[in-house]
Amino acid sequence: MVRTKLILVAIAILLAAGSAGIWFLISETHVAQERRGTFFGSSKEYPTSGGEKMKVEW
């Protein structure tokens, strides 16, 4: 009886620790993706009206 309860408590602790570890891993990758997006992302706006001609004149 006591042995079964200990096994169930150990399984519950392992599941809780595993889910917390996965949660931390996922949150870290999300933060890294946001940081990567702000670093490599294009924040400039390129106007498309009234600009230069597209045809090259020789």
C-alpha positions as CSV (number, residue, x, y, z in Angstrom):
1,M,0.0,0.0,0.0
2,V,2.7,2.5,1.0
3,R,4.9,1.3,-1.9
4,T,2.1,2.0,-4.4
5,K,1.6,5.5,-3.1
6,L,5.4,6.2,-3.2
7,I,5.5,5.1,-6.9
8,L,2.5,7.3,-7.7
9,V,4.0,10.3,-6.0
10,A,7.3,9.7,-7.8
11,I,5.5,9.5,-11.1
12,A,3.6,12.7,-10.4
13,I,6.8,14.5,-9.4
14,L,8.5,13.3,-12.6
15,L,5.6,14.5,-14.7
16,A,5.5,17.9,-13.0
17,A,9.3,18.3,-13.5
18,G,9.1,17.2,-17.1
19,S,6.2,19.5,-18.0
20,A,8.0,22.5,-16.2
21,G,11.2,21.8,-18.2
22,I,9.3,21.6,-21.5
23,W,7.5,24.9,-20.6
24,F,10.8,26.6,-19.9
25,L,12.3,25.3,-23.1
26,I,9.4,26.5,-25.2
27,S,9.3,29.9,-23.6
28,E,13.0,30.3,-24.2
29,T,12.7,29.5,-27.9
30,H,9.8,32.0,-28.2
31,V,11.9,34.8,-26.6
32,A,14.8,33.9,-28.9
33,Q,12.6,34.1,-32.0
34,E,11.4,37.5,-30.9
35,R,14.9,38.7,-30.3
36,R,16.0,37.3,-33.7
37,G,13.1,39.0,-35.4
38,T,13.9,42.4,-34.0
39,F,17.6,42.0,-34.8
40,F,17.3,40.7,-38.4
41,G,13.9,42.2,-39.2
42,S,13.5,45.1,-41.6
43,S,12.2,48.1,-39.8
44,K,12.6,50.5,-42.7
45,E,9.7,51.4,-44.9
46,Y,10.4,51.5,-48.6
47,P,8.1,54.0,-50.5
48,T,6.9,52.6,-53.9
49,S,5.3,55.7,-55.3
50,G,7.2,58.5,-57.2
51,G,10.5,56.7,-57.1
52,E,13.1,56.0,-59.7
53,K,12.5,54.4,-63.1
54,M,12.7,50.6,-63.2
55,K,14.0,50.5,-66.7
56,V,17.8,50.9,-67.1
57,E,18.7,53.5,-69.7
58,W,22.0,53.0,-71.5
